[in-house]
Amino acid sequence: MPMPINNLDEYDKVVNVSWYTPDKDRELLSFPCVLPFSQMYPLCCIDIRNFLNQIYLFSDDHFQNSSVIDETLRKSLDELLCEKVCQSLVERLSSQYPGQIVQILTNLDHFET
C-alpha cells in the first residue's frame, strides 16, 4: 500500500533516508498525506545506503582510486535493482492482485529514479 505520513517529522525522516524528491515544497504539504511508494522503498534505501557506507569505509583503507569504486558500485547496484529485483518481481506479478502490481511498479519506478 502507499505509505501514509501523519506529520512533518515522519515526512522528513522518509525523505532523508530515501532518494525521493517530492514535487511539492514541504511547507505546502498537509497532513496526513500519502506518499506514492510503500514502506518497502525507504527501508530498502536505508539498507542500500548502509551497504554503500560499509563499502566506502572498507575501500578507503585498501584502495586509492575512488572513481573505479564508484563506477563498480554504480554498475553493480543498477544490475542488482534492474535485473535481479525486477526479474524476481516480474515472475511473481502473475499471481498478484492488480493493486499490488500497481504498487510494485510504483516502488520500482522510484528505485529506478
C-alpha distance (Angstrom), angle and dihedral (degrees) to the residues before:
residue distance angle dihedral
M1 . . .
P2 3.81 . .
M3 3.79 111.6 .
P4 3.82 116.1 -99.9
I5 3.80 117.6 -144.1
N6 3.79 120.1 -163.3
N7 3.79 103.6 -173.2
L8 3.79 145.8 5.6
D9 3.82 93.2 -94.9
E10 3.82 92.0 58.2
Y11 3.80 90.0 45.5
D12 3.81 92.6 51.8
K13 3.81 91.3 49.5
V14 3.81 92.2 53.3
V15 3.80 93.8 45.7
N16 3.81 91.9 47.5
V17 3.82 95.5 52.6
S18 3.79 97.8 40.4
W19 3.77 136.8 52.9
Y20 3.77 91.5 -116.9
T21 3.79 113.6 139.4
P22 3.79 107.9 -170.1
D23 3.78 123.0 -147.1
K24 3.80 93.2 -135.4
D25 3.78 130.2 63.1
R26 3.78 110.8 -107.0
E27 3.82 90.3 -122.5
L28 3.83 90.0 62.0
L29 3.80 94.5 55.0
S30 3.75 121.6 106.9
F31 3.78 121.2 -154.4
P32 2.92 139.8 -95.4
C33 3.81 92.8 42.1
V34 3.78 136.2 158.1
L35 3.79 125.0 -126.7
P36 3.80 116.4 -145.4
F37 3.79 96.8 -119.0
S38 3.78 130.2 63.7
Q39 3.79 126.5 -111.0
M40 3.81 88.0 -94.8
Y41 3.82 91.9 73.7
P42 3.84 99.1 61.9
L43 3.81 91.5 38.5
C44 3.81 90.5 55.0
C45 3.81 89.9 45.4
I46 3.81 88.9 56.2
D47 3.81 90.8 51.0
I48 3.80 92.2 47.9
R49 3.81 92.4 48.1
N50 3.81 91.0 49.5
F51 3.79 90.3 49.4
L52 3.82 91.4 49.9
N53 3.79 91.9 48.2
Q54 3.80 91.0 51.9
I55 3.80 91.9 48.4
Y56 3.80 91.3 50.7
L57 3.79 92.3 47.5
F58 3.78 90.1 51.3
S59 3.80 94.4 44.1
D60 3.81 93.9 49.1
D61 3.79 88.4 63.9
H62 3.80 97.2 45.0
F63 3.81 111.8 25.4
Q64 3.77 135.0 52.4
N65 3.80 102.8 -166.5
S66 3.80 107.4 76.6
S67 3.82 94.8 175.5
V68 3.81 90.4 63.9
I69 3.80 90.2 50.3
D70 3.82 91.6 47.8
E71 3.80 92.2 50.3
T72 3.81 93.1 45.7
L73 3.80 91.4 50.0
R74 3.80 92.5 46.6
K75 3.81 92.3 51.7
S76 3.80 93.1 43.6
L77 3.80 94.7 49.0
D78 3.80 91.8 46.0
E79 3.78 89.9 51.4
L80 3.80 92.4 46.2
L81 3.81 94.4 49.8
C82 3.80 99.0 36.1
E83 3.77 101.5 38.9
K84 3.79 109.3 22.4
V85 3.81 102.6 32.2
C86 3.80 96.3 35.7
Q87 3.78 93.2 43.9
S88 3.80 93.8 52.2
L89 3.81 91.0 46.6
V90 3.80 93.0 48.8
E91 3.80 89.7 52.1
R92 3.80 89.7 54.6
L93 3.81 97.2 43.4
S94 3.77 94.2 86.1
S95 3.81 91.3 66.2
Q96 3.82 96.6 45.8
Y97 3.77 132.8 92.7
P98 3.82 117.7 -106.2
G99 3.81 92.2 -108.8
Q100 3.79 91.2 54.5
I101 3.80 90.9 48.3
V102 3.80 91.1 53.4
Q103 3.82 91.4 48.6
I104 3.81 92.6 48.2
L105 3.81 90.8 50.1
T106 3.81 90.8 48.0
N107 3.81 90.7 51.8
L108 3.81 90.6 47.9
D109 3.79 90.6 50.1
H110 3.82 89.9 55.9
F111 3.81 91.5 48.0
E112 3.78 90.7 50.1
T113 3.80 91.4 50.3
